[in-house]
Amino acid sequence: MRRVVIIGGGAIGSAIACFLSESTEAGEVFDITVVERDFAYTQASSALSASSIRQQFSSPINIAMSQHGIAFFRDIGERLRVGDDTPDIGLVEPGYLYLASDAGEAVLRENHALQKAHAVDVALLAPDELKARFPWLSTDGLVFGSLGLSGEGWYDGYSLLQAFRHKAVSQGVRYVQAHATGLRRDGRRLTGVVLDAGGVIEADVVVNAAGAWAAKVAGWAGIALSVHGRCRSVFSFSCPETLPGCPLLIDPSGFWLRPEGRQFICGFAPPADQDPDDAPLEVDHRAFEEMLWPAMAARVPAFEAIRMTGAWAGYYEMNVFDHNAILGLHPDCDNLYFANGFSGHGLQQCPAAGRGIAELIRFGGYRSLDLSPLSFARILENRPLLEKNVI
Ligand SMILES: Cc1cc2nc3c(=O)[nH]c(=O)nc-3n(C[C@H](O)[C@H](O)[C@H](O)COP(=O)(O)OP(=O)(O)OC[C@H]3O[C@@H](n4cnc5c(N)ncnc54)[C@H](O)[C@@H]3O)c2cc1C
């Protein structure tokens, strides 16, 4: 029986554990251990995420992964059922609304053509159509908006992580609360994962699912991984007015916002020169007062009267090479699988990535969805697969 050790028990590591522990006709059964240093997931991106899913990407592989993701999420109660327990992640699908000014028009039109070619249910709306649909929205400076009509929305990311974990455990996966501090290697193969408590877990296969900390794990095997933690602040706020039909809105000024229950959450992408690698996780409170609030109130006048109710910071595990996931083996090591660098869209991709890595380990190749465009080859050959729609 092959012994698989997965470093990191967030949504990605837990999804891989879940799919790999499924019983299949292929017959092979694995002995699977997930090493997770913090069972409370206090710094895990999966627990600090905006937990949304969209189809509006600029690359076909990301669209395909999200199409897979939404189908899985809609049916998650059955897919991750454990006995009578059918998990509910609270999926809602009000869409994403990308707003474009003159400057962003060409790119959004290009993305729209690609999305339509890949069966994404999306519509371009002129300012008067936007106003008719969303009377609370100011259309000043907009040339149009791109609205997802189905397959886009949000859910509870922490519940998603726990549903994968619960299912994996019910299928025999062991979760060990420990900090992995090294890898034992013999030639081209790893033979074990070293723990801070001093022990070693013997392994025939190791999976790097360490999120924003994945470069460290890769480094233990002598492999350079272009993944860094990029700190992102999220703010929650209340507003006396309701905004009927409010989707996840992305403004040309750089902010995003969406409803969260009876409140809203929002965030922004900092300018590249103010976005250091692996900075401490700290909320950028000044950004809310100085940038976010004024910009949001300009777009949604009802937001003049909001009250901030909370804030948190989490890491995007950013693949600084091309802002896309890195999946599979590296040519320098025969049994270390990577599932890293999701760059802010990993939660919606965890069903596709989890299934894909499980197939790679089980069969030596992808079966349900070909994820090879996300392999290391593009990095080693310097062929970036640029995703333009990173929020
Ligand atoms: C603010 C924010 C908003 C986001 N919004 C979205 C969104 O709307 N939609 C979307 O799809 N994605 C979104 N993301 C991205 C998404 O949350 C991540 O891509 C995804 O959660 C990554 O999952 P993961 O399991 O790889 O990482 P994590 O959840 O971070 O899990 C990695 C785990 O590895 C553990 N670990 C690390 N090193 C070690 C070690 N040495 N030993 C033991 N354990 C270790 C950590 O404790 C952690 O629990 C967002 C992220 C943030 C921060």
The ligand as an SDF file (V2000), in Angstrom:
LIG
                    3D

 53 58  0  0  0  0  0  0  0  0999 V2000
   -8.6700   37.5440    1.3720 C   0  0  0  0  0  0  0  0  0  0  0  0
   -8.7410   36.3610    0.4510 C   0  0  0  0  0  0  0  0  0  0  0  0
   -9.7760   36.2630   -0.4480 C   0  0  0  0  0  0  0  0  0  0  0  0
   -9.8690   35.1560   -1.2810 C   0  0  0  0  0  0  0  0  0  0  0  0
  -10.9460   35.0440   -2.1030 N   0  0  0  0  0  0  0  0  0  0  0  0
  -11.0880   33.9400   -2.8490 C   0  0  0  0  0  0  0  0  0  0  0  0
  -12.2620   33.7550   -3.6080 C   0  0  0  0  0  0  0  0  0  0  0  0
  -13.1670   34.5760   -3.5880 O   0  0  0  0  0  0  0  0  0  0  0  0
  -12.3690   32.6310   -4.3570 N   0  0  0  0  0  0  0  0  0  0  0  0
  -11.3780   31.6900   -4.4010 C   0  0  0  0  0  0  0  0  0  0  0  0
  -11.5140   30.7010   -5.1140 O   0  0  0  0  0  0  0  0  0  0  0  0
  -10.2570   31.8390   -3.6740 N   0  0  0  0  0  0  0  0  0  0  0  0
  -10.0940   32.9360   -2.8990 C   0  0  0  0  0  0  0  0  0  0  0  0
   -8.9770   33.0980   -2.1500 N   0  0  0  0  0  0  0  0  0  0  0  0
   -7.8870   32.1400   -2.3050 C   0  0  0  0  0  0  0  0  0  0  0  0
   -8.1570   30.8450   -1.5810 C   0  0  0  0  0  0  0  0  0  0  0  0
   -8.6030   31.1110   -0.2840 O   0  0  0  0  0  0  0  0  0  0  0  0
   -6.8800   30.0060   -1.5840 C   0  0  0  0  0  0  0  0  0  0  0  0
   -6.4090   29.8810   -2.9170 O   0  0  0  0  0  0  0  0  0  0  0  0
   -7.0990   28.6180   -1.0270 C   0  0  0  0  0  0  0  0  0  0  0  0
   -7.7520   28.6840    0.2030 O   0  0  0  0  0  0  0  0  0  0  0  0
   -5.7600   27.9160   -0.8720 C   0  0  0  0  0  0  0  0  0  0  0  0
   -5.9810   26.7300   -0.1450 O   0  0  0  0  0  0  0  0  0  0  0  0
   -4.7510   25.9210    0.4090 P   0  0  0  0  0  0  0  0  0  0  0  0
   -5.2860   24.7100    1.0470 O   0  0  0  0  0  0  0  0  0  0  0  0
   -3.7250   25.7670   -0.6610 O   0  0  0  0  0  0  0  0  0  0  0  0
   -4.0640   26.9120    1.4590 O   0  0  0  0  0  0  0  0  0  0  0  0
   -4.4010   27.1120    3.0100 P   0  0  0  0  0  0  0  0  0  0  0  0
   -5.8430   27.1700    3.2460 O   0  0  0  0  0  0  0  0  0  0  0  0
   -3.5610   28.2670    3.4570 O   0  0  0  0  0  0  0  0  0  0  0  0
   -3.8640   25.7920    3.6450 O   0  0  0  0  0  0  0  0  0  0  0  0
   -2.4780   25.5280    3.7620 C   0  0  0  0  0  0  0  0  0  0  0  0
   -2.2980   24.8360    5.0860 C   0  0  0  0  0  0  0  0  0  0  0  0
   -0.9560   24.3710    5.1790 O   0  0  0  0  0  0  0  0  0  0  0  0
   -0.5790   24.4240    6.5290 C   0  0  0  0  0  0  0  0  0  0  0  0
    0.8840   24.3820    6.5480 N   0  0  0  0  0  0  0  0  0  0  0  0
    1.7270   25.2140    5.8940 C   0  0  0  0  0  0  0  0  0  0  0  0
    3.0030   24.8540    6.1250 N   0  0  0  0  0  0  0  0  0  0  0  0
    2.9460   23.7670    6.9280 C   0  0  0  0  0  0  0  0  0  0  0  0
    3.9470   22.9520    7.5260 C   0  0  0  0  0  0  0  0  0  0  0  0
    5.2510   23.1790    7.3220 N   0  0  0  0  0  0  0  0  0  0  0  0
    3.5600   21.9190    8.3250 N   0  0  0  0  0  0  0  0  0  0  0  0
    2.2260   21.6800    8.5410 C   0  0  0  0  0  0  0  0  0  0  0  0
    1.2320   22.4360    8.0080 N   0  0  0  0  0  0  0  0  0  0  0  0
    1.6070   23.4660    7.2080 C   0  0  0  0  0  0  0  0  0  0  0  0
   -1.1620   25.7290    7.0200 C   0  0  0  0  0  0  0  0  0  0  0  0
   -1.3170   25.7210    8.4200 O   0  0  0  0  0  0  0  0  0  0  0  0
   -2.5020   25.7670    6.2730 C   0  0  0  0  0  0  0  0  0  0  0  0
   -3.5620   25.2950    7.0630 O   0  0  0  0  0  0  0  0  0  0  0  0
   -8.8660   34.1610   -1.2680 C   0  0  0  0  0  0  0  0  0  0  0  0
   -7.8100   34.2630   -0.3560 C   0  0  0  0  0  0  0  0  0  0  0  0
   -7.7550   35.3440    0.5000 C   0  0  0  0  0  0  0  0  0  0  0  0
   -6.6360   35.4280    1.4980 C   0  0  0  0  0  0  0  0  0  0  0  0
  1  2  1  0
  2  3  1  0
  2 52  2  0
  3  4  2  0
  4  5  1  0
  4 50  1  0
  5  6  2  0
  6  7  1  0
  6 13  1  0
  7  8  2  0
  7  9  1  0
  9 10  1  0
 10 11  2  0
 10 12  1  0
 12 13  2  0
 13 14  1  0
 14 15  1  0
 14 50  1  0
 15 16  1  0
 16 17  1  0
 16 18  1  0
 18 19  1  0
 18 20  1  0
 20 21  1  0
 20 22  1  0
 22 23  1  0
 23 24  1  0
 24 25  2  0
 24 26  1  0
 24 27  1  0
 27 28  1  0
 28 29  2  0
 28 30  1  0
 28 31  1  0
 31 32  1  0
 32 33  1  0
 33 34  1  0
 33 48  1  0
 34 35  1  0
 35 36  1  0
 35 46  1  0
 36 37  1  0
 36 45  1  0
 37 38  2  0
 38 39  1  0
 39 40  1  0
 39 45  2  0
 40 41  1  0
 40 42  2  0
 42 43  1  0
 43 44  2  0
 44 45  1  0
 46 47  1  0
 46 48  1  0
 48 49  1  0
 50 51  2  0
 51 52  1  0
 52 53  1  0
M  END
$$$$
